[in-house]
Structure formats: structure tokens, C-alpha cells
Amino acid sequence: MNRAYVKAGLVALFSITLGGVLFSLPFLLAESIRHDQAVSAIPEQFPVTVNPQNKTIVENVLVDALFENASSPLQAAVGNVSSVIKDLFALVAISIANAPWYQSIAAVDSRFVTITPGMRKEQVAGVFASTLGWNAAEKKQFMTAAGDSSLPLPEGSFSPGVYAVTADATPEVAQALVNERFDRDILSHYGTATAAVVPLNQALTIASLIEREAGGLDDMRLISGIIWNRLFINMNLQIDATLQYARANTAAAKSWWPAARPADRYLKSPYNTYRQPGLPPTPIANPSVAAMLAALNPKNTSCLFYFHDAQGQFHCSDTYAGHVALLKQYYGRGK
């Protein structure tokens, strides 16, 4: 009988302790976000190893280390154990914080909004709106840069990350938070020397293409190298993600990222890189810092064509004939 009481007491103690830990997770996450905003691990200035004027790409071991060393500032994108644990912690904390029962018990008005890399501005506004209860006019206000805003483009500068906001946050307040993060993550590291080689708008546009096309961190610099190789020889970029962006801009679109179809290559749009030369007019999505670094520091590759197979493995070729042969090998057809 005494043993049963002891067991029940231990179960109760464990439940109370676990409840207390879970209850405190949102507060710990908010503190973690404030710390991340105060301490940036990214290099003081973004390195740049591509030279569009000379049409050259120079390999740099320090840049390689940023992408390949698990303890580098890009470790969150590498997917090592510590970052996985941190991501899981954030997921649980956000789920708890945004639950109505927690907000009622804790008597707090804080909310967490998660913006993932590769979202369009409309998707970013949608996540804020669904969390904060905004209407259509407020979403539009959030996406429209104020006169004194540091946002340089209508797309591409809504920095990914977890944002801590109050339940009554207005579009102006939310936009200010996004501006601050973009300034911290991108502008503060984009020095005049880098901008003189690759203008910011150009880098953001290429980074957005990389973000939508890459299967992960390992592909980013290779895809960047292929994009730059095509630009160097005045070859149309032929990026499927731009077809998705162009089609989603039409009134008939039912998704922000519809699957690209062969017929989309004939769309009349400045974003159709199968028809239009050079880069699209603006970024097509909001890139991560990793994609920005990849845009500025591509791999020196001879490849001009690429695809991912059904398992997500990356393949590239120097020639179209080689590209078609690989497609037939993996998919039994050309492209």
C-alpha cells in the first residue's frame, strides 16, 4: 500500500515538473530570440568570390568552412544534433505559446510567428495575419513599405526566422520587426566593397532563386555556380521556380507555388526566365542568409544544367546532351 502511495507521489511530482518545464518553454524561446537578435554569428562582412565583370569565380577555403564546418555560423542549416534539438525546442514552445489554453492560463498576450526561407511576401503576410487576426487591408499594409522603410524591394527582404510579437501587433509594428531583422541579418553585413562587385538587389534575386531550387545546403553553391555560368554566357536562366512565381501571379492561380508545367515556359511574364534573358525583375522569394552567401560565393563548376532525382540527389552536366542522358537514366525521359 505504501509502495503504491510512493509511486503515485512520484508520478504526480513528475507530472508537475514536466508541466512546469513545458509552461516555461515559451518564455525561454522569447529570451532565446532576444539573445539571437543581440548576438550575430555571421561574419562582419559577407565575403564575395564571384566577379561578374571578369566572369570569374575564385574558390576560398574560408567560405568552404562556413558551409562545411558544423560549428560555423551556418550550423543551423547544416542540420547537426544541436540545431535539431534547438528546432524541436522552438517547435514545441511555439505550439504551446500559440495555444488558446496556454494564453488563457498564463495571462500573456505574446505570440510567435515563424517565417521559413523561400516564402513569398504574401505567404509571410498570411502567417502574420493568421496569428494576429489581421484582415486583407492589414495584410496589404504590412507588405507595403513605408516611406522611411529600409526594405529595398517589394520581395526578398522579409527575413526568415521566428518573431515574438504581442497579440495586438499592428502591421506597422510587424513590418518594423521584419525590417530590423533584415538590417541585422543582411544589410549590416553587406559592405560597400561587396556591393561594388554584386549589387544587393542582384544578390537577393539570385539568392531567392537558389532558395527555391536547392534541395538543401549542399546544393546551394553548386546551383549558384550554374546560375552565374549561365549569366556569364548570356544564356537564359530557365529556372522552373520563376515559372511557379509567374503563374502564381495570375488570377487563376490556386497556389503560391504551383507545380511547373511545360506550357508555363510560354507564359508572357517578365519572371519567365525561359523567355526573358537575365535575372527576373525582383527576387521571387525571401532567402536565408545561407542562400545569400551562396549567391555571393558560388562553386567554381563547369556545369550548365542540373536536376534533382526522385531521392533528392543533385545531378549536373556541362552540356544539354549530357543533361538529357542523365534524365533518361533516372526518369526514362528527356526534358
Phi and psi in degrees as GROMACS dihedral restraints (atoms count N, CA, C in turn):
[ dihedral_restraints ]
;  ai    aj    ak    al  type     phi  dphi    fc
    3     4     5     6     1   -62.5    20    10
    4     5     6     7     1   -36.9    20    10
    6     7     8     9     1   -63.8    20    10
    7     8     9    10     1   -38.2    20    10
    9    10    11    12     1   -64.2    20    10
   10    11    12    13     1   -39.7    20    10
   12    13    14    15     1   -64.5    20    10
   13    14    15    16     1   -41.7    20    10
   15    16    17    18     1   -62.6    20    10
   16    17    18    19     1   -44.9    20    10
   18    19    20    21     1   -61.7    20    10
   19    20    21    22     1   -43.2    20    10
   21    22    23    24     1   -63.8    20    10
   22    23    24    25     1   -38.9    20    10
   24    25    26    27     1   -65.0    20    10
   25    26    27    28     1   -40.6    20    10
   27    28    29    30     1   -65.9    20    10
   28    29    30    31     1   -40.4    20    10
   30    31    32    33     1   -62.9    20    10
   31    32    33    34     1   -42.9    20    10
   33    34    35    36     1   -63.8    20    10
   34    35    36    37     1   -43.6    20    10
   36    37    38    39     1   -62.3    20    10
   37    38    39    40     1   -43.3    20    10
   39    40    41    42     1   -62.2    20    10
   40    41    42    43     1   -42.9    20    10
   42    43    44    45     1   -63.7    20    10
   43    44    45    46     1   -42.6    20    10
   45    46    47    48     1   -65.3    20    10
   46    47    48    49     1   -42.7    20    10
   48    49    50    51     1   -64.1    20    10
   49    50    51    52     1   -46.3    20    10
   51    52    53    54     1   -62.5    20    10
   52    53    54    55     1   -41.5    20    10
   54    55    56    57     1   -61.1    20    10
   55    56    57    58     1   -41.1    20    10
   57    58    59    60     1   -64.6    20    10
   58    59    60    61     1   -40.3    20    10
   60    61    62    63     1   -64.1    20    10
   61    62    63    64     1   -48.2    20    10
   63    64    65    66     1   -62.2    20    10
   64    65    66    67     1   -39.7    20    10
   66    67    68    69     1   -63.2    20    10
   67    68    69    70     1   -31.9    20    10
   69    70    71    72     1   -87.1    20    10
   70    71    72    73     1   -11.1    20    10
   72    73    74    75     1   -56.5    20    10
   73    74    75    76     1   -45.8    20    10
   75    76    77    78     1   -59.0    20    10
   76    77    78    79     1   -37.7    20    10
   78    79    80    81     1   -66.6    20    10
   79    80    81    82     1   -39.6    20    10
   81    82    83    84     1   -66.1    20    10
   82    83    84    85     1   -39.0    20    10
   84    85    86    87     1   -64.7    20    10
   85    86    87    88     1   -43.4    20    10
   87    88    89    90     1   -59.4    20    10
   88    89    90    91     1   -41.0    20    10
   90    91    92    93     1   -66.6    20    10
   91    92    93    94     1   -38.1    20    10
   93    94    95    96     1   -63.9    20    10
   94    95    96    97     1   -40.5    20    10
   96    97    98    99     1   -63.6    20    10
   97    98    99   100     1   -43.0    20    10
   99   100   101   102     1   -62.5    20    10
  100   101   102   103     1   -38.3    20    10
  102   103   104   105     1   -66.5    20    10
  103   104   105   106     1   -43.6    20    10
  105   106   107   108     1   -62.7    20    10
  106   107   108   109     1   -34.1    20    10
  108   109   110   111     1   -72.0    20    10
  109   110   111   112     1   -27.7    20    10
  111   112   113   114     1   -86.3    20    10
  112   113   114   115     1   -29.0    20    10
  114   115   116   117     1  -121.3    20    10
  115   116   117   118     1   112.2    20    10
  117   118   119   120     1  -102.5    20    10
  118   119   120   121     1   130.6    20    10
  120   121   122   123     1   -94.8    20    10
  121   122   123   124     1    -4.6    20    10
  123   124   125   126     1   -71.9    20    10
  124   125   126   127     1   146.8    20    10
  126   127   128   129     1   -52.3    20    10
  127   128   129   130     1   150.4    20    10
  129   130   131   132     1   -54.0    20    10
  130   131   132   133     1   -42.9    20    10
  132   133   134   135     1  -129.4    20    10
  133   134   135   136     1   137.3    20    10
  135   136   137   138     1   -61.4    20    10
  136   137   138   139     1   131.3    20    10
  138   139   140   141     1   -73.7    20    10
  139   140   141   142     1   158.5    20    10
  141   142   143   144     1  -142.1    20    10
  142   143   144   145     1   124.8    20    10
  144   145   146   147     1  -119.6    20    10
  145   146   147   148     1     6.4    20    10
  147   148   149   150     1  -104.9    20    10
  148   149   150   151     1   144.0    20    10
  150   151   152   153     1  -128.4    20    10
  151   152   153   154     1    97.3    20    10
  153   154   155   156     1   -62.1    20    10
  154   155   156   157     1   -30.8    20    10
  156   157   158   159     1   -66.3    20    10
  157   158   159   160     1   -45.0    20    10
  159   160   161   162     1   -90.3    20    10
  160   161   162   163     1    -7.0    20    10
  162   163   164   165     1    57.0    20    10
  163   164   165   166     1    51.0    20    10
  165   166   167   168     1  -131.4    20    10
  166   167   168   169     1   154.2    20    10
  168   169   170   171     1  -130.8    20    10
  169   170   171   172     1   125.7    20    10
  171   172   173   174     1  -112.3    20    10
  172   173   174   175     1   126.5    20    10
  174   175   176   177     1   -70.9    20    10
  175   176   177   178     1   145.8    20    10
  177   178   179   180     1  -140.1    20    10
  178   179   180   181     1   121.2    20    10
  180   181   182   183     1   -65.0    20    10
  181   182   183   184     1   -29.7    20    10
  183   184   185   186     1   -68.2    20    10
  184   185   186   187     1   -38.0    20    10
  186   187   188   189     1   -67.7    20    10
  187   188   189   190     1   -41.0    20    10
  189   190   191   192     1   -56.4    20    10
  190   191   192   193     1   -41.1    20    10
  192   193   194   195     1   -65.0    20    10
  193   194   195   196     1   -33.8    20    10
  195   196   197   198     1   -59.6    20    10
  196   197   198   199     1   -37.7    20    10
  198   199   200   201     1   -91.1    20    10
  199   200   201   202     1   -27.4    20    10
  201   202   203   204     1  -104.5    20    10
  202   203   204   205     1   -19.5    20    10
  204   205   206   207     1   -88.0    20    10
  205   206   207   208     1   122.3    20    10
  207   208   209   210     1   -64.2    20    10
  208   209   210   211     1   -17.9    20    10
  210   211   212   213     1   -99.6    20    10
  211   212   213   214     1    11.3    20    10
  213   214   215   216     1   -76.9    20    10
  214   215   216   217     1   170.2    20    10
  216   217   218   219     1   -59.7    20    10
  217   218   219   220     1   -17.8    20    10
  219   220   221   222     1   -95.1    20    10
  220   221   222   223     1    17.1    20    10
  222   223   224   225     1   -59.9    20    10
  223   224   225   226     1   -28.6    20    10
  225   226   227   228     1   -62.4    20    10
  226   227   228   229     1   -30.8    20    10
  228   229   230   231     1   -84.7    20    10
  229   230   231   232     1   -16.4    20    10
  231   232   233   234     1   -73.8    20    10
  232   233   234   235     1   -31.0    20    10
  234   235   236   237     1    85.2    20    10
  235   236   237   238     1    30.9    20    10
  237   238   239   240     1   -77.1    20    10
  238   239   240   241     1   175.2    20    10
  240   241   242   243     1   -58.5    20    10
  241   242   243   244     1   -44.4    20    10
  243   244   245   246     1   -64.1    20    10
  244   245   246   247     1   -38.8    20    10
  246   247   248   249     1   -72.2    20    10
  247   248   249   250     1   -33.8    20    10
  249   250   251   252     1   -63.6    20    10
  250   251   252   253     1   -43.1    20    10
  252   253   254   255     1   -62.0    20    10
  253   254   255   256     1   -42.3    20    10
  255   256   257   258     1   -64.2    20    10
  256   257   258   259     1   -41.9    20    10
  258   259   260   261     1   -64.5    20    10
  259   260   261   262     1   -40.3    20    10
  261   262   263   264     1   -65.1    20    10
  262   263   264   265     1   -41.8    20    10
  264   265   266   267     1   -58.6    20    10
  265   266   267   268     1   -45.2    20    10
  267   268   269   270     1   -64.6    20    10
  268   269   270   271     1   -41.0    20    10
  270   271   272   273     1   -61.6    20    10
  271   272   273   274     1   -46.2    20    10
  273   274   275   276     1   -65.3    20    10
  274   275   276   277     1   -43.9    20    10
  276   277   278   279     1   -62.9    20    10
  277   278   279   280     1   -41.8    20    10
  279   280   281   282     1   -66.7    20    10
  280   281   282   283     1   -41.6    20    10
  282   283   284   285     1   -60.9    20    10
  283   284   285   286     1   -41.4    20    10
  285   286   287   288     1   -68.8    20    10
  286   287   288   289     1   -48.3    20    10
  288   289   290   291     1   -61.5    20    10
  289   290   291   292     1   -34.2    20    10
  291   292   293   294     1   -90.7    20    10
  292   293   294   295     1     1.5    20    10
  294   295   296   297     1   -79.6    20    10
  295   296   297   298     1   133.5    20    10
  297   298   299   300     1   -56.4    20    10
  298   299   300   301     1   -37.2    20    10
  300   301   302   303     1   -63.7    20    10
  301   302   303   304     1   -36.7    20    10
  303   304   305   306     1   -69.7    20    10
  304   305   306   307     1   -44.2    20    10
  306   307   308   309     1   -61.6    20    10
  307   308   309   310     1   -34.9    20    10
  309   310   311   312     1   -71.2    20    10
  310   311   312   313     1   -46.3    20    10
  312   313   314   315     1   -69.6    20    10
  313   314   315   316     1   -44.7    20    10
  315   316   317   318     1   -78.5    20    10
  316   317   318   319     1   -15.4    20    10
  318   319   320   321     1    55.4    20    10
  319   320   321   322     1    45.8    20    10
  321   322   323   324     1  -119.3    20    10
  322   323   324   325     1   156.7    20    10
  324   325   326   327     1  -115.9    20    10
  325   326   327   328     1    19.1    20    10
  327   328   329   330     1   -82.2    20    10
  328   329   330   331     1   147.0    20    10
  330   331   332   333     1  -136.0    20    10
  331   332   333   334     1   156.0    20    10
  333   334   335   336     1  -119.1    20    10
  334   335   336   337     1   132.2    20    10
  336   337   338   339     1  -118.1    20    10
  337   338   339   340     1   124.1    20    10
  339   340   341   342     1  -106.4    20    10
  340   341   342   343     1   120.1    20    10
  342   343   344   345     1  -108.7    20    10
  343   344   345   346     1   118.3    20    10
  345   346   347   348     1   -93.6    20    10
  346   347   348   349     1   149.8    20    10
  348   349   350   351     1   -58.8    20    10
  349   350   351   352     1   141.9    20    10
  351   352   353   354     1    94.7    20    10
  352   353   354   355     1    -1.7    20    10
  354   355   356   357     1   -74.2    20    10
  355   356   357   358     1   145.5    20    10
  357   358   359   360     1   -74.6    20    10
  358   359   360   361     1   164.1    20    10
  360   361   362   363     1   -61.7    20    10
  361   362   363   364     1   -34.4    20    10
  363   364   365   366     1   -65.0    20    10
  364   365   366   367     1   -35.9    20    10
  366   367   368   369     1   -68.7    20    10
  367   368   369   370     1   -40.3    20    10
  369   370   371   372     1   -60.2    20    10
  370   371   372   373     1   -48.3    20    10
  372   373   374   375     1   -61.7    20    10
  373   374   375   376     1   -36.4    20    10
  375   376   377   378     1   -64.9    20    10
  376   377   378   379     1   -38.7    20    10
  378   379   380   381     1   -67.4    20    10
  379   380   381   382     1   -44.6    20    10
  381   382   383   384     1   -61.0    20    10
  382   383   384   385     1   -43.8    20    10
  384   385   386   387     1   -64.2    20    10
  385   386   387   388     1   -42.3    20    10
  387   388   389   390     1   -68.5    20    10
  388   389   390   391     1   -30.5    20    10
  390   391   392   393     1   -78.9    20    10
  391   392   393   394     1   -36.0    20    10
  393   394   395   396     1  -106.7    20    10
  394   395   396   397     1    -1.2    20    10
  396   397   398   399     1    73.1    20    10
  397   398   399   400     1    32.3    20    10
  399   400   401   402     1   -73.9    20    10
  400   401   402   403     1   154.8    20    10
  402   403   404   405     1   -95.3    20    10
  403   404   405   406     1  -178.7    20    10
  405   406   407   408     1   -61.1    20    10
  406   407   408   409     1   -39.2    20    10
  408   409   410   411     1   -64.9    20    10
  409   410   411   412     1   -38.6    20    10
  411   412   413   414     1   -69.9    20    10
  412   413   414   415     1   -36.5    20    10
  414   415   416   417     1   -61.5    20    10
  415   416   417   418     1   -44.5    20    10
  417   418   419   420     1   -63.8    20    10
  418   419   420   421     1   -38.7    20    10
  420   421   422   423     1   -63.7    20    10
  421   422   423   424     1   -40.2    20    10
  423   424   425   426     1   -62.3    20    10
  424   425   426   427     1   -36.9    20    10
  426   427   428   429     1   -83.2    20    10
  427   428   429   430     1    -8.0    20    10
  429   430   431   432     1   -99.7    20    10
  430   431   432   433     1   117.1    20    10
  432   433   434   435     1   -66.8    20    10
  433   434   435   436     1   135.9    20    10
  435   436   437   438     1   -71.9    20    10
  436   437   438   439     1   164.7    20    10
  438   439   440   441     1   -59.2    20    10
  439   440   441   442     1   -33.3    20    10
  441   442   443   444     1  -101.4    20    10
  442   443   444   445     1    17.2    20    10
  444   445   446   447     1   -73.0    20    10
  445   446   447   448     1   147.7    20    10
  447   448   449   450     1   -88.2    20    10
  448   449   450   451     1    -1.9    20    10
  450   451   452   453     1   -67.0    20    10
  451   452   453   454     1   118.3    20    10
  453   454   455   456     1   -83.7    20    10
  454   455   456   457     1   -16.4    20    10
  456   457   458   459     1  -140.1    20    10
  457   458   459   460     1   157.0    20    10
  459   460   461   462     1   -74.3    20    10
  460   461   462   463     1    -8.8    20    10
  462   463   464   465     1  -145.8    20    10
  463   464   465   466     1   148.4    20    10
  465   466   467   468     1   100.3    20    10
  466   467   468   469     1    -8.8    20    10
  468   469   470   471     1  -120.4    20    10
  469   470   471   472     1    20.5    20    10
  471   472   473   474     1   -96.1    20    10
  472   473   474   475     1    86.6    20    10
  474   475   476   477     1   -58.8    20    10
  475   476   477   478     1   132.8    20    10
  477   478   479   480     1   -65.3    20    10
  478   479   480   481     1   156.5    20    10
  480   481   482   483     1   146.7    20    10
  481   482   483   484     1  -178.4    20    10
  483   484   485   486     1  -100.8    20    10
  484   485   486   487     1   125.6    20    10
  486   487   488   489     1  -110.1    20    10
  487   488   489   490     1   131.9    20    10
  489   490   491   492     1   -97.0    20    10
  490   491   492   493     1   120.2    20    10
  492   493   494   495     1  -132.9    20    10
  493   494   495   496     1   160.8    20    10
  495   496   497   498     1   -86.1    20    10
  496   497   498   499     1   159.9    20    10
  498   499   500   501     1   -63.4    20    10
  499   500   501   502     1   -23.4    20    10
  501   502   503   504     1  -103.7    20    10
  502   503   504   505     1    19.9    20    10
  504   505   506   507     1   -61.4    20    10
  505   506   507   508     1   129.8    20    10
  507   508   509   510     1   -85.9    20    10
  508   509   510   511     1   165.5    20    10
  510   511   512   513     1   -56.2    20    10
  511   512   513   514     1   -36.1    20    10
  513   514   515   516     1   -64.5    20    10
  514   515   516   517     1   -42.3    20    10
  516   517   518   519     1   -65.6    20    10
  517   518   519   520     1   -45.5    20    10
  519   520   521   522     1   -64.3    20    10
  520   521   522   523     1   -41.1    20    10
  522   523   524   525     1   -63.5    20    10
  523   524   525   526     1   -38.2    20    10
  525   526   527   528     1   -61.9    20    10
  526   527   528   529     1   -40.3    20    10
  528   529   530   531     1   -62.9    20    10
  529   530   531   532     1   -43.1    20    10
  531   532   533   534     1   -65.1    20    10
  532   533   534   535     1   -42.6    20    10
  534   535   536   537     1   -60.3    20    10
  535   536   537   538     1   -43.3    20    10
  537   538   539   540     1   -61.7    20    10
  538   539   540   541     1   -42.1    20    10
  540   541   542   543     1   -69.0    20    10
  541   542   543   544     1   -39.6    20    10
  543   544   545   546     1   -62.6    20    10
  544   545   546   547     1   -40.3    20    10
  546   547   548   549     1   -63.7    20    10
  547   548   549   550     1   -41.9    20    10
  549   550   551   552     1   -71.5    20    10
  550   551   552   553     1   -44.1    20    10
  552   553   554   555     1   -80.2    20    10
  553   554   555   556     1   -31.5    20    10
  555   556   557   558     1  -119.8    20    10
  556   557   558   559     1   -62.6    20    10
  558   559   560   561     1   -60.4    20    10
  559   560   561   562     1   -39.9    20    10
  561   562   563   564     1   -68.1    20    10
  562   563   564   565     1   -16.9    20    10
  564   565   566   567     1  -105.8    20    10
  565   566   567   568     1    -0.6    20    10
  567   568   569   570     1  -100.4    20    10
  568   569   570   571     1    85.0    20    10
  570   571   572   573     1   -73.5    20    10
  571   572   573   574     1   168.7    20    10
  573   574   575   576     1   -64.5    20    10
  574   575   576   577     1   -32.6    20    10
  576   577   578   579     1   -65.9    20    10
  577   578   579   580     1   -41.7    20    10
  579   580   581   582     1   -67.4    20    10
  580   581   582   583     1   -44.5    20    10
  582   583   584   585     1   -62.4    20    10
  583   584   585   586     1   -30.3    20    10
  585   586   587   588     1   -68.5    20    10
  586   587   588   589     1   -27.8    20    10
  588   589   590   591     1   -87.8    20    10
  589   590   591   592     1   -50.6    20    10
  591   592   593   594     1  -129.5    20    10
  592   593   594   595     1   108.0    20    10
  594   595   596   597     1   -56.4    20    10
  595   596   597   598     1   147.8    20    10
  597   598   599   600     1   -55.1    20    10
  598   599   600   601     1   -46.6    20    10
  600   601   602   603     1   -59.1    20    10
  601   602   603   604     1   -39.7    20    10
  603   604   605   606     1   -66.6    20    10
  604   605   606   607     1   -43.5    20    10
  606   607   608   609     1   -64.1    20    10
  607   608   609   610     1   -42.2    20    10
  609   610   611   612     1   -63.6    20    10
  610   611   612   613     1   -39.3    20    10
  612   613   614   615     1   -65.3    20    10
  613   614   615   616     1   -46.9    20    10
  615   616   617   618     1   -64.5    20    10
  616   617   618   619     1   -39.8    20    10
  618   619   620   621     1   -62.0    20    10
  619   620   621   622     1   -37.3    20    10
  621   622   623   624     1   -66.9    20    10
  622   623   624   625     1   -36.5    20    10
  624   625   626   627     1   -64.8    20    10
  625   626   627   628     1   -43.3    20    10
  627   628   629   630     1   -61.8    20    10
  628   629   630   631     1   -44.8    20    10
  630   631   632   633     1   -58.7    20    10
  631   632   633   634     1   -40.4    20    10
  633   634   635   636     1   -80.6    20    10
  634   635   636   637     1   -25.0    20    10
  636   637   638   639     1   -95.9    20    10
  637   638   639   640     1   -27.6    20    10
  639   640   641   642     1   -74.4    20    10
  640   641   642   643     1   146.6    20    10
  642   643   644   645     1   -88.3    20    10
  643   644   645   646     1    -7.7    20    10
  645   646   647   648     1   167.6    20    10
  646   647   648   649     1  -174.6    20    10
  648   649   650   651     1   -60.8    20    10
  649   650   651   652     1   -34.5    20    10
  651   652   653   654     1   -64.1    20    10
  652   653   654   655     1   -29.2    20    10
  654   655   656   657     1   -87.3    20    10
  655   656   657   658     1   -20.5    20    10
  657   658   659   660     1   -57.1    20    10
  658   659   660   661     1   -48.7    20    10
  660   661   662   663     1   -73.9    20    10
  661   662   663   664     1   -29.4    20    10
  663   664   665   666     1   -68.1    20    10
  664   665   666   667     1   -44.7    20    10
  666   667   668   669     1   -63.6    20    10
  667   668   669   670     1   -38.9    20    10
  669   670   671   672     1   -59.3    20    10
  670   671   672   673     1   -43.9    20    10
  672   673   674   675     1   -61.2    20    10
  673   674   675   676     1   -39.2    20    10
  675   676   677   678     1   -68.6    20    10
  676   677   678   679     1   -41.6    20    10
  678   679   680   681     1   -60.3    20    10
  679   680   681   682     1   -47.1    20    10
  681   682   683   684     1   -64.2    20    10
  682   683   684   685     1   -40.2    20    10
  684   685   686   687     1   -58.4    20    10
  685   686   687   688     1   -41.4    20    10
  687   688   689   690     1   -66.4    20    10
  688   689   690   691     1   -41.7    20    10
  690   691   692   693     1   -64.0    20    10
  691   692   693   694     1   -38.7    20    10
  693   694   695   696     1   -59.9    20    10
  694   695   696   697     1   -34.3    20    10
  696   697   698   699     1  -105.1    20    10
  697   698   699   700     1    13.4    20    10
  699   700   701   702     1    58.6    20    10
  700   701   702   703     1    35.9    20    10
  702   703   704   705     1   -90.6    20    10
  703   704   705   706     1   138.6    20    10
  705   706   707   708     1   -58.2    20    10
  706   707   708   709     1   140.1    20    10
  708   709   710   711     1   -67.8    20    10
  709   710   711   712     1   -34.5    20    10
  711   712   713   714     1    53.3    20    10
  712   713   714   715     1    51.4    20    10
  714   715   716   717     1   -97.1    20    10
  715   716   717   718     1   118.9    20    10
  717   718   719   720     1   -61.1    20    10
  718   719   720   721     1   -32.6    20    10
  720   721   722   723     1   -61.3    20    10
  721   722   723   724     1   -29.7    20    10
  723   724   725   726     1   -71.2    20    10
  724   725   726   727     1   -29.7    20    10
  726   727   728   729     1   -66.9    20    10
  727   728   729   730     1   -40.2    20    10
  729   730   731   732     1   -61.1    20    10
  730   731   732   733     1   -44.4    20    10
  732   733   734   735     1   -63.7    20    10
  733   734   735   736     1   -43.9    20    10
  735   736   737   738     1   -64.0    20    10
  736   737   738   739     1   -43.9    20    10
  738   739   740   741     1   -68.8    20    10
  739   740   741   742     1   -35.3    20    10
  741   742   743   744     1   -67.6    20    10
  742   743   744   745     1   -18.6    20    10
  744   745   746   747     1   -80.5    20    10
  745   746   747   748     1    -6.1    20    10
  747   748   749   750     1   -87.6    20    10
  748   749   750   751     1   158.5    20    10
  750   751   752   753     1   -65.9    20    10
  751   752   753   754     1   -26.4    20    10
  753   754   755   756     1   -83.7    20    10
  754   755   756   757     1    -5.0    20    10
  756   757   758   759     1   -66.3    20    10
  757   758   759   760     1   138.7    20    10
  759   760   761   762     1  -113.6    20    10
  760   761   762   763     1     0.3    20    10
  762   763   764   765     1  -148.1    20    10
  763   764   765   766     1   149.9    20    10
  765   766   767   768     1   -74.8    20    10
  766   767   768   769     1   -21.0    20    10
  768   769   770   771     1  -135.0    20    10
  769   770   771   772     1    69.0    20    10
  771   772   773   774     1   -67.7    20    10
  772   773   774   775     1   149.2    20    10
  774   775   776   777     1   -61.0    20    10
  775   776   777   778     1   133.7    20    10
  777   778   779   780     1   -70.2    20    10
  778   779   780   781     1   137.3    20    10
  780   781   782   783     1  -117.2    20    10
  781   782   783   784     1   153.6    20    10
  783   784   785   786     1   -52.5    20    10
  784   785   786   787     1   -37.0    20    10
  786   787   788   789     1   -65.4    20    10
  787   788   789   790     1   -23.4    20    10
  789   790   791   792     1   -65.9    20    10
  790   791   792   793     1   -19.4    20    10
  792   793   794   795     1   -66.9    20    10
  793   794   795   796     1   -12.6    20    10
  795   796   797   798     1  -104.0    20    10
  796   797   798   799     1     6.0    20    10
  798   799   800   801     1   -60.2    20    10
  799   800   801   802     1   137.4    20    10
  801   802   803   804     1   -88.4    20    10
  802   803   804   805     1    93.6    20    10
  804   805   806   807     1  -152.4    20    10
  805   806   807   808     1   141.0    20    10
  807   808   809   810     1   -64.5    20    10
  808   809   810   811     1   -12.9    20    10
  810   811   812   813     1   -92.7    20    10
  811   812   813   814     1    -3.3    20    10
  813   814   815   816     1   -80.9    20    10
  814   815   816   817     1    97.8    20    10
  816   817   818   819     1   -80.1    20    10
  817   818   819   820     1     1.5    20    10
  819   820   821   822     1   -80.7    20    10
  820   821   822   823     1   -30.0    20    10
  822   823   824   825     1  -102.3    20    10
  823   824   825   826     1   -36.2    20    10
  825   826   827   828     1   -96.1    20    10
  826   827   828   829     1   135.0    20    10
  828   829   830   831     1   -75.7    20    10
  829   830   831   832     1   159.2    20    10
  831   832   833   834     1    71.7    20    10
  832   833   834   835     1  -162.1    20    10
  834   835   836   837     1   -81.2    20    10
  835   836   837   838     1   154.8    20    10
  837   838   839   840     1   -64.3    20    10
  838   839   840   841     1   164.1    20    10
  840   841   842   843     1   -59.9    20    10
  841   842   843   844     1   -34.0    20    10
  843   844   845   846     1  -141.8    20    10
  844   845   846   847     1   171.0    20    10
  846   847   848   849     1   -57.4    20    10
  847   848   849   850     1   157.3    20    10
  849   850   851   852     1  -105.1    20    10
  850   851   852   853     1    -3.7    20    10
  852   853   854   855     1  -164.5    20    10
  853   854   855   856     1   177.5    20    10
  855   856   857   858     1  -101.7    20    10
  856   857   858   859     1   110.8    20    10
  858   859   860   861     1   -85.0    20    10
  859   860   861   862     1   159.4    20    10
  861   862   863   864     1   -81.0    20    10
  862   863   864   865     1   168.1    20    10
  864   865   866   867     1   -61.8    20    10
  865   866   867   868     1   -37.3    20    10
  867   868   869   870     1   -59.9    20    10
  868   869   870   871     1   -42.0    20    10
  870   871   872   873     1   -67.2    20    10
  871   872   873   874     1   -35.9    20    10
  873   874   875   876     1   -63.5    20    10
  874   875   876   877     1   -45.3    20    10
  876   877   878   879     1   -63.5    20    10
  877   878   879   880     1   -37.6    20    10
  879   880   881   882     1   -65.5    20    10
  880   881   882   883     1   -38.5    20    10
  882   883   884   885     1   -62.7    20    10
  883   884   885   886     1   -37.1    20    10
  885   886   887   888     1   -84.8    20    10
  886   887   888   889     1   -19.1    20    10
  888   889   890   891     1  -135.1    20    10
  889   890   891   892     1    68.7    20    10
  891   892   893   894     1   -72.3    20    10
  892   893   894   895     1   162.3    20    10
  894   895   896   897     1   -74.7    20    10
  895   896   897   898     1   142.4    20    10
  897   898   899   900     1   -82.3    20    10
  898   899   900   901     1    91.8    20    10
  900   901   902   903     1  -121.4    20    10
  901   902   903   904     1   155.1    20    10
  903   904   905   906     1   -93.6    20    10
  904   905   906   907     1    -1.2    20    10
  906   907   908   909     1   -68.9    20    10
  907   908   909   910     1   147.3    20    10
  909   910   911   912     1  -124.7    20    10
  910   911   912   913     1   -14.9    20    10
  912   913   914   915     1  -131.9    20    10
  913   914   915   916     1   149.8    20    10
  915   916   917   918     1  -157.0    20    10
  916   917   918   919     1   163.1    20    10
  918   919   920   921     1  -163.3    20    10
  919   920   921   922     1   165.0    20    10
  921   922   923   924     1  -107.9    20    10
  922   923   924   925     1   137.1    20    10
  924   925   926   927     1   -82.2    20    10
  925   926   927   928     1  -177.2    20    10
  927   928   929   930     1   -62.2    20    10
  928   929   930   931     1   -23.7    20    10
  930   931   932   933     1   -91.7    20    10
  931   932   933   934     1     2.9    20    10
  933   934   935   936     1    85.4    20    10
  934   935   936   937     1     6.2    20    10
  936   937   938   939     1   -76.0    20    10
  937   938   939   940     1   144.0    20    10
  939   940   941   942     1   -92.5    20    10
  940   941   942   943     1   135.6    20    10
  942   943   944   945     1  -133.8    20    10
  943   944   945   946     1   138.4    20    10
  945   946   947   948     1  -139.5    20    10
  946   947   948   949     1   158.7    20    10
  948   949   950   951     1  -139.6    20    10
  949   950   951   952     1   153.1    20    10
  951   952   953   954     1   -78.9    20    10
  952   953   954   955     1   -28.6    20    10
  954   955   956   957     1  -124.6    20    10
  955   956   957   958     1   159.2    20    10
  957   958   959   960     1   -67.0    20    10
  958   959   960   961     1   -35.8    20    10
  960   961   962   963     1   -61.9    20    10
  961   962   963   964     1   -42.2    20    10
  963   964   965   966     1   -66.2    20    10
  964   965   966   967     1   -36.4    20    10
  966   967   968   969     1   -62.6    20    10
  967   968   969   970     1   -46.8    20    10
  969   970   971   972     1   -64.6    20    10
  970   971   972   973     1   -38.7    20    10
  972   973   974   975     1   -62.7    20    10
  973   974   975   976     1   -40.8    20    10
  975   976   977   978     1   -67.9    20    10
  976   977   978   979     1   -40.2    20    10
  978   979   980   981     1   -60.7    20    10
  979   980   981   982     1   -41.9    20    10
  981   982   983   984     1   -65.6    20    10
  982   983   984   985     1   -35.7    20    10
  984   985   986   987     1   -65.4    20    10
  985   986   987   988     1   -40.2    20    10
  987   988   989   990     1   -96.0    20    10
  988   989   990   991     1   -26.9    20    10
  990   991   992   993     1  -124.9    20    10
  991   992   993   994     1    -7.2    20    10
  993   994   995   996     1    74.8    20    10
  994   995   996   997     1    20.8    20    10
  996   997   998   999     1  -156.4    20    10
  997   998   999  1000     1   165.4    20    10
  999  1000  1001  1002     1   -94.1    20    10
 1000  1001  1002  1003     1  -175.3    20    10
